[in-house]
Amino acid sequence: MTPLRLRRARRAAHRVLVDTALERATPVPVEQIANVLDVRIVDGELSGASAALIRVGDRARIRVSPRNTYPGQRRFTIAHELGHFVLGHSSAHVCNDERATAACDPMQEREADVFASEILMPEHAARRFCEV
C-alpha cells in the first residue's frame, strides 16, 4: 500500500468535508454528505455484505444491509462506500470477509477505510484528544 494513495484518500475526505461545509460538524452527518453528493442511501438485503455502492450512469446509490443495527457500524459503512464513490473506485463487485474475490482490490478497500476514518474523525478533531 503506497502512502501516496492513503494521503490521497485523506485529502479527498477533507475536501468533501470542506466542500459540504461540514468540516466542524460533530458527529459528522454522513447521510447528509451523501445527500449533498447526490448519492441515495437505501436499506435492503445484501448477500454477505454490509453495504454496496451501485452506480448507474452518473447516479449512485448505497445499499445498506439491515444487519447494520449498530449506529456506528452503519455510519462507518456509509462513509466507506462514499469513499469508493468519491475516489472513483469500481462498483462492479461486492467485497466482504467471506467472499474476497480476485475482483476485490485490497488497496481500494484500504483507501475507502482511510477515507471513512477521516470523514468520521477528521485529524484536526482527533488531534486535540491526543494532546492531553
Short mmCIF file of the C-alpha atoms (twelve columns), coordinates in Angstrom:
data_MODEL
# 
_entry.id   MODEL 
# 
loop_
_atom_site.group_PDB 
_atom_site.id 
_atom_site.type_symbol 
_atom_site.label_atom_id 
_atom_site.label_alt_id 
_atom_site.label_comp_id 
_atom_site.label_asym_id 
_atom_site.label_seq_id 
_atom_site.Cartn_x 
_atom_site.Cartn_y 
_atom_site.Cartn_z 
_atom_site.pdbx_PDB_model_num 
ATOM 1   C CA . MET A 1   0.000   0.000   0.000   1 
ATOM 2   C CA . THR A 2   1.514   3.235   -1.019  1 
ATOM 3   C CA . PRO A 3   1.372   6.083   1.463   1 
ATOM 4   C CA . LEU A 4   0.590   8.351   -1.505  1 
ATOM 5   C CA . ARG A 5   -2.736  6.614   -2.135  1 
ATOM 6   C CA . LEU A 6   -3.634  6.835   1.548   1 
ATOM 7   C CA . ARG A 7   -2.777  10.544  1.611   1 
ATOM 8   C CA . ARG A 8   -4.962  10.972  -1.466  1 
ATOM 9   C CA . ALA A 9   -7.869  9.316   0.382   1 
ATOM 10  C CA . ARG A 10  -7.346  11.599  3.422   1 
ATOM 11  C CA . ARG A 11  -7.196  14.697  1.213   1 
ATOM 12  C CA . ALA A 12  -10.359 13.623  -0.615  1 
ATOM 13  C CA . ALA A 13  -12.200 13.200  2.693   1 
ATOM 14  C CA . HIS A 14  -11.044 16.603  3.898   1 
ATOM 15  C CA . ARG A 15  -12.090 18.179  0.593   1 
ATOM 16  C CA . VAL A 16  -15.577 16.632  0.905   1 
ATOM 17  C CA . LEU A 17  -15.949 17.973  4.449   1 
ATOM 18  C CA . VAL A 18  -14.901 21.456  3.335   1 
ATOM 19  C CA . ASP A 19  -16.992 21.420  0.144   1 
ATOM 20  C CA . THR A 20  -20.094 20.347  2.067   1 
ATOM 21  C CA . ALA A 21  -19.369 22.907  4.824   1 
ATOM 22  C CA . LEU A 22  -19.452 20.098  7.390   1 
ATOM 23  C CA . GLU A 23  -15.804 20.130  8.466   1 
ATOM 24  C CA . ARG A 24  -16.709 21.260  12.001  1 
ATOM 25  C CA . ALA A 25  -19.887 19.211  12.478  1 
ATOM 26  C CA . THR A 26  -19.831 16.637  15.260  1 
ATOM 27  C CA . PRO A 27  -20.842 13.984  14.787  1 
ATOM 28  C CA . VAL A 28  -20.271 14.238  11.061  1 
ATOM 29  C CA . PRO A 29  -23.623 13.621  9.315   1 
ATOM 30  C CA . VAL A 30  -22.615 11.040  6.702   1 
ATOM 31  C CA . GLU A 31  -26.139 10.716  5.367   1 
ATOM 32  C CA . GLN A 32  -26.223 14.478  4.791   1 
ATOM 33  C CA . ILE A 33  -22.885 14.253  2.968   1 
ATOM 34  C CA . ALA A 34  -24.337 11.511  0.761   1 
ATOM 35  C CA . ASN A 35  -27.309 13.743  0.017   1 
ATOM 36  C CA . VAL A 36  -25.075 16.677  -0.944  1 
ATOM 37  C CA . LEU A 37  -23.062 14.339  -3.218  1 
ATOM 38  C CA . ASP A 38  -26.363 13.153  -4.745  1 
ATOM 39  C CA . VAL A 39  -25.825 9.595   -3.520  1 
ATOM 40  C CA . ARG A 40  -29.040 7.997   -2.338  1 
ATOM 41  C CA . ILE A 41  -28.946 5.644   0.642   1 
ATOM 42  C CA . VAL A 42  -31.385 2.749   0.591   1 
ATOM 43  C CA . ASP A 43  -31.865 -0.120  3.003   1 
ATOM 44  C CA . GLY A 44  -32.131 -3.600  1.605   1 
ATOM 45  C CA . GLU A 45  -30.875 -7.138  1.861   1 
ATOM 46  C CA . LEU A 46  -27.416 -7.930  0.537   1 
ATOM 47  C CA . SER A 47  -25.925 -11.366 0.252   1 
ATOM 48  C CA . GLY A 48  -22.921 -11.492 2.568   1 
ATOM 49  C CA . ALA A 49  -22.093 -7.779  2.551   1 
ATOM 50  C CA . SER A 50  -22.890 -4.915  4.884   1 
ATOM 51  C CA . ALA A 51  -23.267 -2.384  2.055   1 
ATOM 52  C CA . ALA A 52  -22.647 -1.873  -1.630  1 
ATOM 53  C CA . LEU A 53  -22.116 1.100   -3.905  1 
ATOM 54  C CA . ILE A 54  -24.209 0.841   -7.048  1 
ATOM 55  C CA . ARG A 55  -23.614 3.188   -9.961  1 
ATOM 56  C CA . VAL A 56  -25.949 3.592   -12.889 1 
ATOM 57  C CA . GLY A 57  -24.626 6.197   -15.270 1 
ATOM 58  C CA . ASP A 58  -23.990 9.361   -13.281 1 
ATOM 59  C CA . ARG A 59  -26.300 8.270   -10.452 1 
ATOM 60  C CA . ALA A 60  -25.217 6.336   -7.395  1 
ATOM 61  C CA . ARG A 61  -26.840 4.523   -4.502  1 
ATOM 62  C CA . ILE A 62  -25.502 2.945   -1.386  1 
ATOM 63  C CA . ARG A 63  -27.482 -0.109  -0.412  1 
ATOM 64  C CA . VAL A 64  -27.119 -0.795  3.321   1 
ATOM 65  C CA . SER A 65  -27.952 -4.142  4.837   1 
ATOM 66  C CA . PRO A 66  -30.466 -4.100  7.693   1 
ATOM 67  C CA . ARG A 67  -27.931 -6.257  9.588   1 
ATOM 68  C CA . ASN A 68  -26.119 -2.982  10.322  1 
ATOM 69  C CA . THR A 69  -28.026 -2.423  13.548  1 
ATOM 70  C CA . TYR A 70  -25.257 -0.657  15.460  1 
ATOM 71  C CA . PRO A 71  -25.314 3.080   14.536  1 
ATOM 72  C CA . GLY A 72  -21.509 3.363   14.485  1 
ATOM 73  C CA . GLN A 73  -21.198 0.428   12.110  1 
ATOM 74  C CA . ARG A 74  -23.844 1.911   9.819   1 
ATOM 75  C CA . ARG A 75  -22.084 5.305   9.783   1 
ATOM 76  C CA . PHE A 76  -18.699 3.742   9.000   1 
ATOM 77  C CA . THR A 77  -20.208 1.532   6.290   1 
ATOM 78  C CA . ILE A 78  -21.850 4.506   4.585   1 
ATOM 79  C CA . ALA A 79  -18.645 6.567   4.854   1 
ATOM 80  C CA . HIS A 80  -16.650 3.632   3.415   1 
ATOM 81  C CA . GLU A 81  -18.976 3.371   0.402   1 
ATOM 82  C CA . LEU A 82  -18.834 7.152   -0.062  1 
ATOM 83  C CA . GLY A 83  -15.058 6.708   -0.183  1 
ATOM 84  C CA . HIS A 84  -15.419 4.294   -3.088  1 
ATOM 85  C CA . PHE A 85  -17.704 6.820   -4.801  1 
ATOM 86  C CA . VAL A 86  -15.518 9.899   -4.268  1 
ATOM 87  C CA . LEU A 87  -12.287 8.074   -5.120  1 
ATOM 88  C CA . GLY A 88  -13.781 6.726   -8.352  1 
ATOM 89  C CA . HIS A 89  -13.461 3.045   -7.481  1 
ATOM 90  C CA . SER A 90  -15.269 0.410   -9.470  1 
ATOM 91  C CA . SER A 91  -18.589 -0.746  -8.045  1 
ATOM 92  C CA . ALA A 92  -18.917 -3.849  -10.196 1 
ATOM 93  C CA . HIS A 93  -18.309 -6.220  -7.304  1 
ATOM 94  C CA . VAL A 94  -19.123 -6.696  -3.652  1 
ATOM 95  C CA . CYS A 95  -16.257 -7.475  -1.310  1 
ATOM 96  C CA . ASN A 96  -16.648 -8.971  2.101   1 
ATOM 97  C CA . ASP A 97  -14.714 -11.130 4.516   1 
ATOM 98  C CA . GLU A 98  -16.436 -14.341 3.491   1 
ATOM 99  C CA . ARG A 99  -16.061 -13.870 -0.246  1 
ATOM 100 C CA . ALA A 100 -12.966 -11.889 -1.124  1 
ATOM 101 C CA . THR A 101 -12.620 -12.449 -4.836  1 
ATOM 102 C CA . ALA A 102 -9.855  -11.593 -7.251  1 
ATOM 103 C CA . ALA A 103 -12.033 -8.679  -8.398  1 
ATOM 104 C CA . CYS A 104 -11.738 -7.113  -4.940  1 
ATOM 105 C CA . ASP A 105 -8.846  -4.705  -4.825  1 
ATOM 106 C CA . PRO A 106 -7.392  -4.670  -1.285  1 
ATOM 107 C CA . MET A 107 -5.792  -1.294  -1.988  1 
ATOM 108 C CA . GLN A 108 -9.154  0.237   -2.891  1 
ATOM 109 C CA . GLU A 109 -10.692 -1.268  0.240   1 
ATOM 110 C CA . ARG A 110 -7.939  0.243   2.397   1 
ATOM 111 C CA . GLU A 111 -8.336  3.625   0.676   1 
ATOM 112 C CA . ALA A 112 -12.089 3.537   1.359   1 
ATOM 113 C CA . ASP A 113 -11.372 2.675   5.018   1 
ATOM 114 C CA . VAL A 114 -8.948  5.604   5.321   1 
ATOM 115 C CA . PHE A 115 -11.477 7.914   3.666   1 
ATOM 116 C CA . ALA A 116 -14.206 6.749   6.081   1 
ATOM 117 C CA . SER A 117 -11.947 7.175   9.103   1 
ATOM 118 C CA . GLU A 118 -11.004 10.693  8.074   1 
ATOM 119 C CA . ILE A 119 -14.628 11.640  7.355   1 
ATOM 120 C CA . LEU A 120 -15.888 10.342  10.704  1 
ATOM 121 C CA . MET A 121 -12.966 11.528  12.820  1 
ATOM 122 C CA . PRO A 122 -11.012 14.192  10.960  1 
ATOM 123 C CA . GLU A 123 -7.410  14.527  12.067  1 
ATOM 124 C CA . HIS A 124 -7.895  18.099  13.286  1 
ATOM 125 C CA . ALA A 125 -10.737 16.974  15.568  1 
ATOM 126 C CA . ALA A 126 -8.956  13.867  16.864  1 
ATOM 127 C CA . ARG A 127 -5.654  15.634  17.472  1 
ATOM 128 C CA . ARG A 128 -6.979  17.701  20.383  1 
ATOM 129 C CA . PHE A 129 -7.919  14.486  22.213  1 
ATOM 130 C CA . CYS A 130 -4.393  13.144  21.723  1 
ATOM 131 C CA . GLU A 131 -2.695  16.277  23.058  1 
ATOM 132 C CA . VAL A 132 -3.794  15.648  26.629  1 
# 
